[in-house]
C-alpha cells in the first residue's frame, strides 16, 4: 500500500472507528468533516469521506470508486458474505450492475409498488396500531418497525404465512454482529445457509407453479437469461435483508426522534400533507444507511492527501446529510426546510432500489399512527442494531 499522509488522520483520542457503532455519531462526523475530511484509519486500513461534496461526487463516480474491485462488497464489514456466490447488486459495477438492476427494476417501480402494497400495508399498520392503543404502550421498534417491513417482504416473495415467524428469527440472526469485528458471527452464517436452502426450495416450486409474487418474477428473469441461478439466490437474500433493515431503520429512528419533538409531530398529525416532506427530513437527519464502502481503482488527490489505488473508502452518508456546508442548521429537524436531494438512500447508480417502498411504508405508518396516538414518550432503554453500516433500533419501549 502507498504511504499515507498522516495529516489526514484524527488524533487517537477521538472516538472514531468505522466498525464501532456510536449511540450518537454526529459530533464525531462533524469533527471528521472539519479536521480530516479524507480520514485514514490505520488499524482498519480504511479511508473515510465525510463532506457532502466529496461523498456525492464519489457515489456518482463508479469508474474511480468501484463497488466490485476486491470482491469485498460495499459494506464496511463482511456482510457481503451473506449474498455469495453472486447477485449482490450493490457490490457490482457496470455492465454486471446494469444487467442485475434491469432484472429487478420493473418489480420496484414506484407506481407498481403503490398499487401492490398500499392497501395491504395500511391494513397491517391499522392492526399493529390497534394493539398499541389497547395496551397503552409497547415497543415501537420490535412490534412495529421490524415486523411491518418483514411481513411486507415475506408476502411479496410469496413465502407462506406459517413460515413468517421462522423467517423473522433468521433475519434477526443475519444482522447479528460482534462490535469491532469485520468477520460475521457463526449465527449469521448459519442463518444464511438455512435461508439459501429455503429460497432454493421456493424457487423450485415457482418454476413448476408460478404465482403473482417476487419469487416468480425472479424465476422468470432466470428463465429469460437475465439472472443465473446463483444470482437468483444472492439477489433474494439481498432483498430479504435490505428490504427489512432500511424501512425498519427509517421507522424506528423517526419514531424515536419524534418522541421528543412535539412541534414536528403535532404538525404532521394536524396536516397529513406534511408527512411525505417530514419523511424526507427524518431520512436526512438520521438515515437508516449510514455508510457504504468503495475501492479506488486509481489514486485520488483530495484535501491535500492522496488516497492510493486499491484503498477501501467509506462514503459516510450520515455525515454528508449533516454537513453544514450544504445544509443550513443541519442538526435540527425542520420539516419546512426547502427540499433538496439527500443521500440517505445512497446516490448514483447504486441509489437504493427499494427506497420507494420504504417511503410508502413510512408515510402510511404516520398517516395511521398519529390520529390515534398523537403523542408518546420513550419509557425505557433503547437497543440499537449492531451492524456498522445500518442505523436503526431493535428496541424502543414507549408509553402514551
FIVO-659687 format. One record per residue (C-alpha): x, z, y; residue number from 1. Coordinates in nm, 2 decimals. Layout:
! FIVO-659687
c1,c3,c2,i
X,Z,Y,NUM
...
This chain:
! FIVO-659687
c1,c3,c2,i
0.00,0.00,0.00,1
0.12,-0.08,0.35,2
0.24,0.21,0.57,3
-0.04,0.38,0.76,4
-0.02,0.46,1.13,5
-0.07,0.84,1.13,6
-0.21,0.83,1.48,7
-0.52,0.70,1.32,8
-0.58,1.03,1.13,9
-0.75,1.35,1.24,10
-0.56,1.68,1.22,11
-0.61,1.85,0.88,12
-0.81,2.13,1.03,13
-1.11,1.91,1.09,14
-1.36,1.93,0.81,15
-1.39,1.56,0.71,16
-1.38,1.43,0.36,17
-1.58,1.12,0.26,18
-1.66,1.28,-0.08,19
-1.78,1.61,0.06,20
-2.14,1.62,0.19,21
-2.18,1.83,0.50,22
-2.50,2.00,0.59,23
-2.47,1.87,0.95,24
-2.21,1.59,0.96,25
-2.29,1.46,1.30,26
-2.05,1.68,1.51,27
-1.77,1.56,1.28,28
-1.89,1.20,1.32,29
-1.86,1.24,1.70,30
-1.51,1.37,1.66,31
-1.42,1.07,1.44,32
-1.56,0.83,1.70,33
-1.38,1.00,1.98,34
-1.04,1.08,1.82,35
-0.99,0.85,1.53,36
-1.23,0.55,1.52,37
-1.02,0.39,1.25,38
-0.96,0.70,1.04,39
-0.74,0.72,0.73,40
-0.79,1.00,0.47,41
-0.46,1.01,0.29,42
-0.58,1.22,0.00,43
-0.87,0.99,-0.08,44
-0.69,0.67,0.03,45
-1.00,0.58,0.23,46
-1.04,0.44,0.58,47
-1.35,0.51,0.78,48
-1.51,0.32,1.07,49
-1.75,0.53,1.28,50
-1.83,0.35,1.60,51
-2.13,0.12,1.63,52
-1.94,-0.19,1.73,53
-1.69,-0.16,1.45,54
-1.94,-0.08,1.18,55
-2.19,-0.35,1.28,56
-1.91,-0.61,1.30,57
-1.76,-0.52,0.96,58
-2.10,-0.52,0.80,59
-2.15,-0.88,0.90,60
-1.80,-1.00,0.82,61
-1.82,-1.01,0.44,62
-1.53,-1.26,0.43,63
-1.30,-0.98,0.56,64
-1.47,-0.67,0.44,65
-1.56,-0.76,0.08,66
-1.82,-0.58,-0.14,67
-1.68,-0.72,-0.46,68
-1.30,-0.72,-0.44,69
-1.15,-0.45,-0.66,70
-1.46,-0.41,-0.88,71
-1.55,-0.06,-0.74,72
-1.89,-0.14,-0.59,73
-1.98,-0.03,-0.24,74
-2.03,0.34,-0.29,75
-1.78,0.59,-0.18,76
-1.76,0.74,-0.53,77
-1.80,0.58,-0.88,78
-2.18,0.52,-0.86,79
-2.11,0.16,-0.94,80
-2.07,0.26,-1.30,81
-2.45,0.32,-1.32,82
-2.51,-0.06,-1.27,83
-2.25,-0.20,-1.51,84
-2.18,-0.45,-1.66,85
-2.35,-0.68,-1.40,86
-2.63,-0.72,-1.15,87
-2.52,-0.47,-0.87,88
-2.64,-0.68,-0.58,89
-2.48,-0.47,-0.30,90
-2.15,-0.50,-0.48,91
-2.15,-0.88,-0.48,92
-2.02,-1.14,-0.23,93
-2.15,-1.49,-0.20,94
-2.21,-1.70,-0.40,95
-2.30,-1.44,-0.66,96
-2.48,-1.23,-0.40,97
-2.68,-1.53,-0.29,98
-2.80,-1.60,-0.64,99
-2.88,-1.24,-0.72,100
-3.07,-1.18,-0.40,101
-3.25,-1.51,-0.44,102
-3.38,-1.40,-0.78,103
-3.53,-1.08,-0.62,104
-3.62,-1.19,-0.27,105
-3.98,-1.31,-0.33,106
-4.08,-0.99,-0.50,107
-3.96,-0.79,-0.19,108
-4.13,-0.99,0.08,109
-4.30,-0.76,0.33,110
-4.63,-0.93,0.30,111
-4.63,-0.92,-0.08,112
-4.53,-0.55,-0.07,113
-4.81,-0.46,0.17,114
-5.08,-0.64,-0.04,115
-4.95,-0.49,-0.36,116
-4.88,-0.13,-0.26,117
-5.08,-0.02,0.05,118
-5.40,0.08,-0.14,119
-5.21,0.24,-0.43,120
-4.96,0.43,-0.22,121
-5.24,0.55,0.02,122
-5.44,0.68,-0.28,123
-5.14,0.86,-0.42,124
-5.05,1.02,-0.09,125
-5.40,1.15,-0.04,126
-5.39,1.31,-0.38,127
-5.05,1.47,-0.30,128
-5.17,1.60,0.04,129
-5.48,1.75,-0.13,130
-5.25,1.97,-0.34,131
-5.06,2.09,-0.04,132
-5.38,2.17,0.15,133
-5.53,2.36,-0.14,134
-5.20,2.56,-0.19,135
-5.14,2.62,0.18,136
-4.77,2.52,0.13,137
-4.54,2.38,-0.12,138
-4.22,2.17,-0.14,139
-4.23,1.85,0.07,140
-3.91,1.72,-0.10,141
-3.98,1.80,-0.46,142
-4.36,1.74,-0.46,143
-4.39,1.46,-0.21,144
-4.08,1.28,-0.10,145
-3.94,1.23,-0.45,146
-4.25,1.17,-0.67,147
-4.41,0.92,-0.43,148
-4.14,0.65,-0.44,149
-4.06,0.73,-0.80,150
-4.42,0.67,-0.92,151
-4.44,0.36,-0.70,152
-4.12,0.21,-0.86,153
-4.23,0.31,-1.21,154
-4.57,0.15,-1.17,155
-4.41,-0.17,-1.01,156
-4.18,-0.20,-1.31,157
-4.47,-0.17,-1.54,158
-4.34,0.15,-1.71,159
-4.61,0.33,-1.90,160
-4.75,0.63,-1.72,161
-4.68,0.85,-2.02,162
-4.31,0.78,-1.96,163
-4.30,0.88,-1.59,164
-4.21,1.24,-1.64,165
-3.91,1.14,-1.85,166
-3.81,0.87,-1.61,167
-3.82,1.11,-1.32,168
-3.60,1.35,-1.52,169
-3.35,1.07,-1.59,170
-3.34,0.99,-1.22,171
-3.25,1.35,-1.14,172
-2.96,1.32,-1.38,173
-2.85,0.99,-1.24,174
-2.80,1.14,-0.89,175
-2.61,1.45,-1.02,176
-2.26,1.47,-0.87,177
-1.97,1.72,-0.85,178
-1.88,1.78,-0.49,179
-1.54,1.63,-0.40,180
-1.51,1.42,-0.72,181
-1.53,1.05,-0.74,182
-1.60,1.04,-1.12,183
-1.96,1.06,-1.23,184
-2.06,1.37,-1.44,185
-2.14,1.33,-1.81,186
-2.51,1.39,-1.75,187
-2.53,1.09,-1.51,188
-2.36,0.86,-1.75,189
-2.58,0.98,-2.04,190
-2.89,0.92,-1.83,191
-2.76,0.57,-1.75,192
-2.72,0.49,-2.12,193
-3.07,0.61,-2.20,194
-3.23,0.42,-1.91,195
-3.04,0.10,-2.00,196
-3.18,0.12,-2.36,197
-3.53,0.19,-2.22,198
-3.51,-0.11,-1.98,199
-3.40,-0.34,-2.26,200
-3.70,-0.24,-2.47,201
-3.94,-0.30,-2.18,202
-3.78,-0.64,-2.10,203
-3.82,-0.74,-2.47,204
-4.18,-0.65,-2.45,205
-4.23,-0.86,-2.14,206
-4.07,-1.16,-2.29,207
-4.34,-1.15,-2.56,208
-4.63,-1.03,-2.34,209
-4.59,-1.10,-1.97,210
-4.76,-0.88,-1.71,211
-4.81,-0.86,-1.34,212
-4.51,-0.64,-1.27,213
-4.15,-0.64,-1.16,214
-4.00,-0.64,-1.51,215
-4.19,-0.96,-1.58,216
-4.05,-1.11,-1.26,217
-3.70,-1.03,-1.38,218
-3.76,-1.17,-1.72,219
-3.89,-1.49,-1.57,220
-3.58,-1.51,-1.35,221
-3.37,-1.46,-1.66,222
-3.55,-1.75,-1.84,223
-3.50,-1.97,-1.53,224
-3.13,-1.91,-1.54,225
-3.13,-1.71,-1.21,226
-3.02,-1.39,-1.39,227
-2.82,-1.32,-1.70,228
-2.94,-1.06,-1.95,229
-2.67,-0.81,-1.83,230
-2.77,-0.88,-1.46,231
-3.13,-0.80,-1.55,232
-3.03,-0.46,-1.68,233
-2.80,-0.38,-1.39,234
-3.05,-0.50,-1.13,235
-3.32,-0.29,-1.29,236
-3.11,0.02,-1.27,237
-3.01,-0.05,-0.92,238
-3.37,-0.09,-0.80,239
-3.47,0.21,-1.01,240
-3.22,0.44,-0.83,241
-3.22,0.28,-0.48,242
-3.60,0.25,-0.47,243
-3.63,0.62,-0.50,244
-3.33,0.76,-0.31,245
-3.38,0.55,0.00,246
-3.75,0.64,0.05,247
-3.71,0.99,-0.07,248
-3.43,1.05,0.18,249
-3.63,0.89,0.47,250
-3.93,1.11,0.39,251
-3.75,1.44,0.33,252
-3.52,1.41,0.63,253
-3.81,1.32,0.85,254
-4.04,1.60,0.73,255
-3.75,1.84,0.78,256
-3.68,1.74,1.14,257
-4.04,1.72,1.24,258
-4.10,2.08,1.13,259
-3.91,2.19,1.44,260
-4.02,1.91,1.68,261
-4.37,1.99,1.77,262
-4.40,1.74,2.06,263
-4.29,1.44,1.84,264
-4.51,1.55,1.55,265
-4.81,1.60,1.78,266
-4.77,1.26,1.94,267
-4.76,1.09,1.60,268
-5.07,1.28,1.49,269
-5.27,1.21,1.81,270
-5.17,0.85,1.84,271
-5.11,0.69,1.49,272
-4.99,0.37,1.66,273
-4.67,0.55,1.74,274
-4.59,0.62,1.37,275
-4.41,0.29,1.30,276
-4.18,0.34,1.60,277
-4.13,0.70,1.51,278
-4.02,0.60,1.16,279
-3.75,0.38,1.31,280
-3.63,0.66,1.54,281
-3.62,0.90,1.25,282
-3.42,0.65,1.04,283
-3.17,0.61,1.33,284
-3.15,0.99,1.38,285
-3.08,1.09,1.02,286
-3.08,0.79,0.79,287
-3.10,0.81,0.41,288
-2.79,0.59,0.36,289
-2.50,0.75,0.54,290
-2.21,0.53,0.43,291
-2.11,0.24,0.21,292
-1.77,0.11,0.13,293
-1.60,-0.23,0.15,294
-1.25,-0.36,0.06,295
-1.04,-0.56,0.31,296
-0.91,-0.90,0.19,297
-0.67,-0.93,0.49,298
-0.50,-0.68,0.73,299
-0.73,-0.57,1.02,300
-0.59,-0.47,1.36,301
-0.82,-0.21,1.51,302
-0.78,0.07,1.77,303
-0.40,0.05,1.77,304
-0.35,0.07,1.40,305
-0.35,-0.17,1.10,306
-0.59,-0.14,0.81,307
-0.40,-0.31,0.53,308
-0.52,-0.57,0.29,309
-0.68,-0.42,-0.02,310
-0.78,-0.10,0.17,311
-1.11,0.08,0.09,312
-1.31,0.11,0.41,313
-1.61,0.34,0.46,314
-1.87,0.20,0.70,315
-2.03,0.51,0.84,316
-2.39,0.40,0.92,317
-2.49,0.76,1.01,318
-2.22,0.78,1.28,319
-2.29,0.43,1.42,320
-2.66,0.52,1.47,321
-2.55,0.83,1.68,322
-2.28,0.65,1.88,323
-2.33,0.74,2.24,324
-2.15,0.42,2.34,325
-2.46,0.24,2.21,326
-2.75,0.48,2.22,327
-2.85,0.69,2.52,328
-2.89,1.06,2.43,329
-2.83,0.98,2.06,330
-2.87,1.34,1.93,331
-3.24,1.36,2.04,332
-3.54,1.22,1.85,333
-3.71,1.02,2.12,334
-4.00,0.80,1.99,335
-4.04,0.65,2.34,336
-3.69,0.51,2.31,337
-3.67,0.13,2.37,338
-3.65,-0.02,2.02,339
-3.31,-0.17,1.93,340
-3.17,-0.25,1.59,341
-3.03,0.04,1.39,342
-2.82,0.03,1.07,343
-2.99,0.29,0.87,344
-3.06,0.03,0.60,345
-2.72,-0.14,0.64,346
-2.67,-0.47,0.81,347
-2.56,-0.83,0.74,348
-2.61,-0.99,0.40,349
-2.64,-0.65,0.24,350
-2.93,-0.52,0.45,351
-3.14,-0.31,0.21,352
-3.38,-0.54,0.02,353
-3.63,-0.25,-0.02,354
-3.64,-0.15,0.34,355
-4.00,-0.29,0.39,356
-4.13,-0.08,0.10,357
-3.96,0.24,0.23,358
-4.11,0.18,0.58,359
-4.46,0.12,0.43,360
-4.45,0.44,0.22,361
-4.32,0.65,0.52,362
-4.59,0.51,0.75,363
-4.87,0.59,0.50,364
-4.74,0.94,0.45,365
-4.76,1.02,0.82,366
-5.09,0.85,0.86,367
-5.24,1.06,0.58,368
-5.05,1.39,0.63,369
-5.07,1.45,1.00,370
-5.45,1.46,1.04,371
-5.47,1.72,0.76,372
-5.15,1.92,0.81,373
-5.07,1.87,1.18,374
-4.80,2.14,1.18,375
-4.57,2.31,0.92,376
-4.26,2.52,0.91,377
-3.97,2.55,0.67,378
-4.02,2.86,0.46,379
-3.71,2.89,0.25,380
-3.36,2.75,0.18,381
-3.33,2.37,0.16,382
-3.13,2.19,-0.11,383
-2.95,1.86,-0.03,384
-2.89,1.56,-0.26,385
-2.53,1.58,-0.38,386
-2.43,1.21,-0.37,387
-2.18,1.13,-0.09,388
-2.34,0.80,0.00,389
-2.70,0.92,0.04,390
-2.86,1.19,0.26,391
-3.18,1.35,0.15,392
-3.33,1.67,0.04,393
-3.42,1.78,-0.32,394
-3.59,2.10,-0.20,395
-3.78,2.15,0.13,396
-4.02,2.45,0.10,397
-4.28,2.46,0.37,398
-4.58,2.66,0.48,399
-4.86,2.59,0.73,400
